[in-house]
Amino acid sequence: MKTKTLYSYILMMAVAMGASVAQAADKYLPFSLGSESAGSIADQLAPTKAALEANGFVIAGEYSPYDGAHIVVVTNDELKAAAKGNRGGYIAAQRVSLTEMAGKVQVSYTNPFYMAKAYRIASELKATSAALQTALGHVKDFGPDEGLTVKKLGKYHYTFGMEYFDEPLSLANAGSRDALVNTIEKNLAANKGGASKVYRIDIPGTTQTLFGIGMKAPNEGKKYMDEGFIMSEIDFKPTRSTAHLPYEILVNGNEAEALHARFRIAINFPDLSMMGDNSFMNIMSTPDAIRDVLTNVAGGQVSDSDF
């Protein structure tokens, strides 16, 4: 092989290897572990909230979905600005979780960049990501064994027949946005169907309002809508993905919608198996159960599903 040809070949291989490495690095995970230290949630909750507020976040709401878990939902100006696009309201909330595991507390949070791309938001939310890392630390990103590229996030669905981001549940409509918001507020205050209000974020300059909805089963027969039951089946890795919760209702004008549970669960647990232990099969009735709860909260009519 001539020297010039050899040099060209080596250069071509180097470029190819560099592209391969870049491609491998261009994968993202849904959650970030900020810290893991001895203690209890009671010890760390106040300092965590103080650190978030000191770094520009407003606490929109918080709750304990089950024993050993606490979630704080935050927003800021960058998130609200990014939410102004069509159906962009979902990005307005970032979730921070404190989870007790083996005598330690894991403080974790949603990865803003991952969520932005999954929700088809143009902004990369660099300021929000930096503020979360400053407030809470950053040990590692985590979630599935292998992350997703921006391209896959933007058109994600779990498998054939499963919903995309732009195939949400249509929950209800009303004569006006105010009427719809008031109905949701009233039903959450009454804990209708086991639902409770975690937060409400109104998006400035839009007709969007995002509600965070906690869900506890009122009886054993309703267990498939219960957050504790759902997470006991799907959140089983040593580093917990508690910040998956809570689910949302988005009011957009005089219509209320929610991300389909088959998308909303899968985007945070894309490597969850279809069959076997800790699989989608074990929560097969959950998408319908969540749909029914959120539809009732929004004041809509529950329809049959062929799930």
C-alpha positions in Angstrom: 0.0 0.0 0.0 1.4 3.4 -1.0 2.3 5.8 1.8 -0.4 8.4 0.7 -3.0 5.7 0.4 -2.1 4.3 3.8 -2.2 7.7 5.4 -5.7 8.3 3.9 -6.9 4.9 5.2 -5.6 5.6 8.7 -7.2 9.1 8.7 -10.5 7.6 7.5 -10.4 5.0 10.3 -9.6 7.7 12.9 -12.5 9.8 11.8 -14.8 6.8 11.8 -13.7 5.8 15.3 -14.1 9.4 16.5 -17.6 9.5 15.1 -18.4 6.2 16.8 -17.3 7.5 20.1 -19.3 10.7 19.6 -22.3 8.7 18.8 -21.9 6.6 21.9 -21.6 9.7 24.0 -24.6 11.2 22.5 -27.0 9.2 24.7 -28.9 10.5 27.6 -30.5 9.1 30.8 -33.7 10.3 32.5 -32.5 10.8 36.0 -29.5 12.2 37.9 -28.2 11.2 41.3 -27.2 14.2 43.2 -26.0 12.6 46.4 -26.3 9.5 48.6 -25.6 9.8 52.3 -26.5 8.4 55.6 -29.6 9.7 57.4 -33.3 10.1 56.8 -35.6 12.1 54.6 -36.5 14.2 57.7 -32.8 15.1 58.1 -32.3 16.1 54.5 -35.6 17.6 53.3 -35.2 21.1 54.7 -31.6 21.5 53.4 -32.6 20.2 50.0 -35.4 22.7 49.6 -33.2 25.5 50.9 -30.5 24.7 48.3 -33.1 24.6 45.5 -34.5 28.0 46.5 -31.0 29.4 46.8 -30.3 28.5 43.2 -33.3 30.2 41.7 -36.0 27.5 41.9 -39.6 28.0 43.2 -41.0 25.0 45.0 -44.4 24.3 43.3 -45.4 21.5 45.6 -44.3 18.4 47.4 -45.6 15.1 48.8 -44.8 11.6 50.0 -46.3 9.1 47.6 -45.4 6.1 49.9 -43.2 5.3 52.8 -39.5 6.1 52.3 -40.1 8.5 49.5 -40.6 12.3 49.2 -40.8 14.4 46.1 -40.3 18.1 45.7 -41.4 19.7 42.4 -39.7 22.9 41.3 -39.9 25.4 38.5 -38.1 28.5 37.4 -38.1 31.2 34.7 -36.2 29.2 32.1 -38.6 26.2 32.5 -41.6 28.4 32.1 -40.2 30.2 29.1 -39.4 26.8 27.5 -43.0 25.7 28.2 -44.6 28.4 26.0 -44.6 26.2 22.9 -47.5 24.0 21.8 -48.1 21.5 24.6 -44.8 22.6 26.1 -46.3 22.9 29.6 -45.0 19.5 30.6 -41.5 20.8 30.9 -42.4 23.5 33.4 -41.9 21.1 36.3 -38.7 19.3 37.3 -39.0 16.6 40.0 -36.6 16.1 42.9 -36.8 12.9 44.9 -35.5 11.8 48.3 -35.6 8.1 48.7 -34.5 6.1 51.8 -32.5 3.0 50.8 -30.5 0.8 53.2 -29.9 3.5 55.8 -29.1 6.1 53.2 -31.0 8.8 51.4 -30.7 9.1 47.6 -31.3 12.7 46.4 -32.1 12.5 42.7 -33.8 14.6 40.0 -35.1 14.5 36.5 -32.5 15.3 33.8 -33.8 18.5 32.2 -32.2 17.9 28.8 -33.6 14.4 28.6 -37.1 15.6 29.5 -36.9 18.6 27.1 -36.0 16.4 24.1 -38.6 13.7 25.1 -41.2 16.5 25.2 -40.0 18.0 21.9 -38.8 21.3 23.5 -36.2 23.3 21.6 -34.4 24.6 24.6 -31.5 22.6 26.1 -32.3 24.0 29.6 -28.6 24.5 30.3 -29.2 27.0 33.1 -31.7 24.7 34.8 -29.3 21.7 34.6 -26.4 23.7 36.0 -28.6 25.1 38.8 -29.8 21.6 39.8 -26.2 20.3 39.9 -25.1 23.2 42.0 -28.0 22.8 44.4 -28.0 19.0 44.7 -24.7 17.8 43.3 -24.1 15.3 40.5 -22.8 11.8 41.1 -24.1 10.2 37.9 -27.0 10.0 35.4 -29.0 6.8 35.6 -32.1 5.0 34.5 -32.0 2.4 31.8 -28.8 0.4 31.1 -28.4 2.3 27.9 -29.5 5.9 27.2 -31.4 7.4 24.2 -30.1 9.7 21.6 -31.8 13.1 20.9 -33.2 11.6 17.7 -34.8 8.7 19.5 -36.1 10.9 22.3 -37.8 13.1 19.8 -39.8 10.3 18.3 -39.9 7.9 21.2 -42.4 5.1 21.7 -41.8 1.9 23.5 -42.8 -0.5 20.7 -45.2 -1.0 17.8 -48.7 0.1 18.8 -47.6 2.1 21.8 -48.3 5.8 22.0 -45.9 8.7 21.1 -45.7 12.1 22.9 -48.1 13.6 20.4 -50.8 10.9 21.1 -52.0 12.0 24.5 -55.2 11.1 26.4 -58.0 13.6 25.8 -59.5 13.9 29.2 -62.1 16.7 29.1 -63.1 20.0 27.7 -65.2 22.9 29.0 -66.6 26.2 28.0 -63.4 28.0 29.2 -60.0 27.4 30.6 -61.1 28.9 33.9 -64.0 26.5 34.2 -61.8 23.5 33.4 -59.1 24.6 36.0 -61.8 25.2 38.6 -63.3 21.7 38.0 -59.8 20.1 38.4 -59.1 22.1 41.6 -62.5 21.1 43.1 -62.1 17.4 42.3 -58.5 17.3 43.7 -59.6 19.0 46.9 -62.2 16.3 47.3 -59.6 13.6 46.6 -61.8 12.3 43.9 -61.0 8.7 43.0 -57.9 8.7 45.3 -56.3 11.7 43.4 -54.7 14.6 45.2 -53.1 17.9 44.2 -49.3 18.0 44.4 -48.8 21.2 42.5 -50.2 23.7 40.0 -48.0 25.7 37.6 -49.6 28.4 35.4 -47.5 29.1 32.3 -47.2 32.9 31.8 -48.3 34.2 28.4 -50.2 31.0 27.5 -53.5 29.3 28.4 -51.6 26.3 29.8 -51.8 25.1 33.4 -49.9 22.0 34.6 -51.2 20.0 37.5 -49.2 17.3 39.4 -51.5 14.5 40.5 -50.8 12.1 43.4 -52.7 8.8 43.3 -53.5 6.5 46.2 -55.8 3.6 45.7 -59.0 4.0 47.9 -59.3 0.2 48.1 -57.5 -3.0 46.9 -59.7 -3.2 43.8 -58.1 0.0 42.6 -54.5 -0.9 43.1 -53.4 -0.5 39.5 -53.7 3.3 39.8 -51.8 3.4 43.1 -48.3 4.9 42.8 -46.9 2.7 45.5 -48.0 -0.4 43.7 -46.8 0.8 40.3 -43.4 1.8 41.6 -43.0 -1.5 43.5 -43.2 -3.3 40.1 -41.1 -1.0 37.9 -38.6 0.8 40.1 -36.5 -2.0 41.4 -32.9 -1.1 40.6 -30.5 -0.1 43.5 -30.6 3.6 42.5 -34.3 4.5 42.6 -36.2 6.4 40.0 -38.7 7.9 42.4 -38.6 11.2 40.5 -40.8 9.5 37.9 -43.7 10.8 40.0 -46.2 12.4 40.0 -48.2 12.2 36.9 -49.7 15.3 35.2 -52.8 16.9 33.7 -52.1 19.6 31.2 -54.8 22.2 30.7 -54.4 23.8 27.3 -57.1 26.4 26.6 -60.4 24.7 27.3 -59.1 21.2 26.9 -57.4 18.9 29.4 -55.0 16.2 28.4 -52.4 13.8 29.9 -49.5 11.9 28.4 -50.6 8.3 27.8 -49.3 6.1 30.6 -47.8 3.8 28.0 -45.6 6.7 26.9 -45.2 8.4 30.3 -44.0 5.3 32.0 -41.9 4.0 29.1 -40.0 7.3 28.5 -38.6 7.0 32.1 -38.2 3.2 32.0 -37.4 2.4 28.4 -35.6 -0.8 29.2 -38.4 -2.2 31.3 -39.2 -5.7 29.9 -42.5 -6.6 28.4 -42.8 -9.9 30.2 -41.5 -11.6 33.4 -40.7 -10.2 36.8 -40.8 -6.4 37.1 -42.3 -5.9 33.7 -45.1 -4.1 31.9 -47.1 -7.3 32.0 -47.4 -6.9 35.8 -49.0 -3.4 35.4 -51.0 -4.2 32.3 -54.1 -2.6 33.8 -52.3 0.5 35.0 -52.7 2.7 31.8 -56.5 2.3 31.9 -56.6 2.9 35.7 -54.5 6.1 35.4 -56.7 7.2 32.5 -59.8 6.7 34.5 -58.5 8.7 37.5 -57.2 11.6 35.5 -60.4 11.7 33.3 -62.6 11.8 36.4 -60.4 14.6 37.9 -60.8 16.7 34.8 -64.5 16.2 34.7 -64.6 14.0 31.6 -66.4 10.8 30.7 -64.5 7.6 31.1 -64.6 5.4 28.0 -63.8 1.8 27.4 -60.3 0.9 26.2 -59.1 -2.1 24.3 -55.8 -2.2 26.1 
